Amino acid sequence: MTVIADNLTAIKDQIRTYEKRYQRKEGSVFLLAVSKNQSLKKIQQAIDAGQFAFGENYLQEALPKITTLQNNRLEWHFIGMIQSNKTRKIAEHFSWVHSVNHHKIAQRLNDQRPNDLPPLKICIEVNVSHENSKSGIAIDKVAALAEFCSHLPRIHLRGLMTIPAPSKTLAEQRKEFHTLRSIFDDLKQKGLNIDTLSMGMSNDMEAAIAEGATIVRIGTALFGPRG
Ligand SMILES: *Cc1c(COP(=O)(O)O)cnc(C)c1O
């Protein structure tokens, strides 16, 4: 067994524990392995241990990994900041994009998604921390962007994503995730057919699962410190 295989088993056990603790359905939390700044060797070890979904933040770093590992039937998620001039390659090479924060980006991803691929699954990234430095769209603009995305045929709006401001206690962490959950529930009540809350990283996974995360994005707890 490799260290990464051990880590993967431990993280899956933790997810199972938190699903039980917070009355979540067993198997309702999906593990996305965040492989940014991690070597091909480590990614291969995760694949050998059964992991197939990987998240990357930087297109230039991700493309060679995707090409090298293309025989493994992997699922790649783009989770980083999106520059307009990168949307074509993102639309061509990824299954999911978690970080849509502007209607122009959504439109470009829609227009550039190749026709031989299924619609690109997307989440809208929301700034729940009210910090100017944080990425993501302001809370009061989410509904309009979600409505816009829901009419684009080549993207499939699946839900919301957030990266909260770092906070130490479980209660503090839960507060921001709870905010995202409320926005998500409001959108569903307005009739949007969404099912995904992408929230929770190595340091706040428990809080995210407690508040309803369906995808947790885990980097360092799986791969160790980034190189
Ligand atoms: C790096 C990153 C992660 C993983 O963070 P860890 O603390 O290493 O688990 C998750 N989501 C996003 C958007 C990231 O950039």
The ligand as an SDF file (V2000), in Angstrom:
LIG
                    3D

 15 15  0  0  0  0  0  0  0  0999 V2000
   -6.4840   23.8320   -3.5740 C   0  0  0  0  0  0  0  0  0  0  0  0
   -7.9560   23.7700   -3.5570 C   0  0  0  0  0  0  0  0  0  0  0  0
   -8.6320   22.7760   -2.8300 C   0  0  0  0  0  0  0  0  0  0  0  0
   -7.9530   21.7460   -1.9540 C   0  0  0  0  0  0  0  0  0  0  0  0
   -7.5040   22.3330   -0.7880 O   0  0  0  0  0  0  0  0  0  0  0  0
   -6.8150   21.4490    0.3800 P   0  0  0  0  0  0  0  0  0  0  0  0
   -6.8200   22.3610    1.5330 O   0  0  0  0  0  0  0  0  0  0  0  0
   -5.4500   21.1090   -0.1030 O   0  0  0  0  0  0  0  0  0  0  0  0
   -7.6660   20.2550    0.5860 O   0  0  0  0  0  0  0  0  0  0  0  0
  -10.0270   22.7490   -2.9360 C   0  0  0  0  0  0  0  0  0  0  0  0
  -10.6920   23.6370   -3.6800 N   0  0  0  0  0  0  0  0  0  0  0  0
  -10.0910   24.6100   -4.3830 C   0  0  0  0  0  0  0  0  0  0  0  0
  -10.8790   25.5390   -5.1890 C   0  0  0  0  0  0  0  0  0  0  0  0
   -8.6960   24.7020   -4.3290 C   0  0  0  0  0  0  0  0  0  0  0  0
   -8.0910   25.6940   -5.0120 O   0  0  0  0  0  0  0  0  0  0  0  0
  1  2  1  0
  2  3  1  0
  2 14  2  0
  3  4  1  0
  3 10  2  0
  4  5  1  0
  5  6  1  0
  6  7  2  0
  6  8  1  0
  6  9  1  0
 10 11  1  0
 11 12  2  0
 12 13  1  0
 12 14  1  0
 14 15  1  0
M  END
$$$$
